[in-house]
């Protein structure tokens, strides 16, 4: 019996015995992998606490909220209006990213 077969057998046995029923992370995805940019995350957290987040980050948050509003829209008119706002936010973000790239490359 290979290692994979043994592993699959043990997982199936644990599931049938109900040993994972009380496990708090059962059927939940793994937490995101801790990356090397912990200093960046800490920096963004400090900036957010002081109210000095870069405009680019604020726009990304607004775009995420606009996606939620677009999915929550019921009628075609509401969806069109939400989509227009989303496109405008994405355009502004693109312009600001291009300006930042030009500033740092020149």
Rosetta constraint file for C-alpha pairs under 8 A:
AtomPair CA 1 CA 5 HARMONIC 6.22 0.50
AtomPair CA 1 CA 6 HARMONIC 6.72 0.50
AtomPair CA 2 CA 6 HARMONIC 6.38 0.50
AtomPair CA 3 CA 7 HARMONIC 6.10 0.50
AtomPair CA 4 CA 8 HARMONIC 6.09 0.50
AtomPair CA 5 CA 9 HARMONIC 6.04 0.50
AtomPair CA 6 CA 10 HARMONIC 6.14 0.50
AtomPair CA 7 CA 11 HARMONIC 6.17 0.50
AtomPair CA 8 CA 12 HARMONIC 6.13 0.50
AtomPair CA 9 CA 13 HARMONIC 6.12 0.50
AtomPair CA 10 CA 14 HARMONIC 6.14 0.50
AtomPair CA 11 CA 15 HARMONIC 6.21 0.50
AtomPair CA 12 CA 16 HARMONIC 6.20 0.50
AtomPair CA 13 CA 17 HARMONIC 6.13 0.50
AtomPair CA 14 CA 18 HARMONIC 6.27 0.50
AtomPair CA 14 CA 19 HARMONIC 5.60 0.50
AtomPair CA 14 CA 20 HARMONIC 6.97 0.50
AtomPair CA 15 CA 19 HARMONIC 6.32 0.50
AtomPair CA 15 CA 20 HARMONIC 6.30 0.50
AtomPair CA 19 CA 23 HARMONIC 7.81 0.50
AtomPair CA 20 CA 26 HARMONIC 6.57 0.50
AtomPair CA 21 CA 26 HARMONIC 7.36 0.50
AtomPair CA 22 CA 26 HARMONIC 7.95 0.50
AtomPair CA 25 CA 29 HARMONIC 7.84 0.50
AtomPair CA 34 CA 38 HARMONIC 7.83 0.50
AtomPair CA 37 CA 41 HARMONIC 6.39 0.50
AtomPair CA 38 CA 42 HARMONIC 6.09 0.50
AtomPair CA 39 CA 43 HARMONIC 6.04 0.50
AtomPair CA 40 CA 44 HARMONIC 6.13 0.50
AtomPair CA 41 CA 45 HARMONIC 6.12 0.50
AtomPair CA 42 CA 46 HARMONIC 6.22 0.50
AtomPair CA 43 CA 47 HARMONIC 6.16 0.50
AtomPair CA 44 CA 48 HARMONIC 6.00 0.50
AtomPair CA 44 CA 53 HARMONIC 7.06 0.50
AtomPair CA 45 CA 49 HARMONIC 6.16 0.50
AtomPair CA 46 CA 50 HARMONIC 6.29 0.50
AtomPair CA 47 CA 51 HARMONIC 6.05 0.50
AtomPair CA 47 CA 52 HARMONIC 4.96 0.50
AtomPair CA 47 CA 53 HARMONIC 5.22 0.50
AtomPair CA 48 CA 52 HARMONIC 5.92 0.50
AtomPair CA 48 CA 53 HARMONIC 5.28 0.50
AtomPair CA 53 CA 57 HARMONIC 6.60 0.50
AtomPair CA 53 CA 58 HARMONIC 6.88 0.50
AtomPair CA 54 CA 58 HARMONIC 6.66 0.50
AtomPair CA 55 CA 59 HARMONIC 6.13 0.50
AtomPair CA 56 CA 60 HARMONIC 6.31 0.50
AtomPair CA 56 CA 93 HARMONIC 6.39 0.50
AtomPair CA 56 CA 96 HARMONIC 7.09 0.50
AtomPair CA 56 CA 97 HARMONIC 7.40 0.50
AtomPair CA 57 CA 61 HARMONIC 6.34 0.50
AtomPair CA 58 CA 62 HARMONIC 6.20 0.50
AtomPair CA 59 CA 63 HARMONIC 6.07 0.50
AtomPair CA 59 CA 89 HARMONIC 6.85 0.50
AtomPair CA 59 CA 93 HARMONIC 6.28 0.50
AtomPair CA 60 CA 64 HARMONIC 6.29 0.50
AtomPair CA 60 CA 93 HARMONIC 7.58 0.50
AtomPair CA 61 CA 65 HARMONIC 6.30 0.50
AtomPair CA 62 CA 66 HARMONIC 6.06 0.50
AtomPair CA 62 CA 89 HARMONIC 7.58 0.50
AtomPair CA 63 CA 67 HARMONIC 6.23 0.50
AtomPair CA 63 CA 86 HARMONIC 6.31 0.50
AtomPair CA 63 CA 89 HARMONIC 6.34 0.50
AtomPair CA 63 CA 90 HARMONIC 7.00 0.50
AtomPair CA 64 CA 68 HARMONIC 6.58 0.50
AtomPair CA 65 CA 69 HARMONIC 6.32 0.50
AtomPair CA 66 CA 70 HARMONIC 6.04 0.50
AtomPair CA 66 CA 82 HARMONIC 6.96 0.50
AtomPair CA 66 CA 85 HARMONIC 7.44 0.50
AtomPair CA 66 CA 86 HARMONIC 5.84 0.50
AtomPair CA 67 CA 71 HARMONIC 6.28 0.50
AtomPair CA 67 CA 86 HARMONIC 7.12 0.50
AtomPair CA 68 CA 72 HARMONIC 6.18 0.50
AtomPair CA 69 CA 73 HARMONIC 6.20 0.50
AtomPair CA 69 CA 82 HARMONIC 6.72 0.50
AtomPair CA 70 CA 78 HARMONIC 7.99 0.50
AtomPair CA 70 CA 79 HARMONIC 5.81 0.50
AtomPair CA 70 CA 82 HARMONIC 5.25 0.50
AtomPair CA 70 CA 83 HARMONIC 6.42 0.50
AtomPair CA 71 CA 79 HARMONIC 7.93 0.50
AtomPair CA 73 CA 78 HARMONIC 5.54 0.50
AtomPair CA 73 CA 79 HARMONIC 5.34 0.50
AtomPair CA 73 CA 82 HARMONIC 7.56 0.50
AtomPair CA 74 CA 78 HARMONIC 6.52 0.50
AtomPair CA 74 CA 79 HARMONIC 6.96 0.50
AtomPair CA 75 CA 79 HARMONIC 6.27 0.50
AtomPair CA 76 CA 80 HARMONIC 6.08 0.50
AtomPair CA 77 CA 81 HARMONIC 6.21 0.50
AtomPair CA 78 CA 82 HARMONIC 6.12 0.50
AtomPair CA 79 CA 83 HARMONIC 5.92 0.50
AtomPair CA 80 CA 84 HARMONIC 6.11 0.50
AtomPair CA 81 CA 85 HARMONIC 6.39 0.50
AtomPair CA 82 CA 86 HARMONIC 6.17 0.50
AtomPair CA 83 CA 87 HARMONIC 6.11 0.50
AtomPair CA 84 CA 88 HARMONIC 6.23 0.50
AtomPair CA 85 CA 89 HARMONIC 6.26 0.50
AtomPair CA 86 CA 90 HARMONIC 6.17 0.50
AtomPair CA 87 CA 91 HARMONIC 6.09 0.50
AtomPair CA 88 CA 92 HARMONIC 6.26 0.50
AtomPair CA 89 CA 93 HARMONIC 6.17 0.50
AtomPair CA 90 CA 94 HARMONIC 6.13 0.50
AtomPair CA 91 CA 95 HARMONIC 6.24 0.50
AtomPair CA 92 CA 96 HARMONIC 6.22 0.50
AtomPair CA 93 CA 97 HARMONIC 6.10 0.50
AtomPair CA 94 CA 98 HARMONIC 6.13 0.50
AtomPair CA 95 CA 99 HARMONIC 6.18 0.50
AtomPair CA 96 CA 100 HARMONIC 6.15 0.50
AtomPair CA 97 CA 101 HARMONIC 6.17 0.50
AtomPair CA 98 CA 102 HARMONIC 6.18 0.50
AtomPair CA 99 CA 103 HARMONIC 6.11 0.50
AtomPair CA 100 CA 104 HARMONIC 6.27 0.50
AtomPair CA 101 CA 105 HARMONIC 6.02 0.50
AtomPair CA 102 CA 106 HARMONIC 6.01 0.50
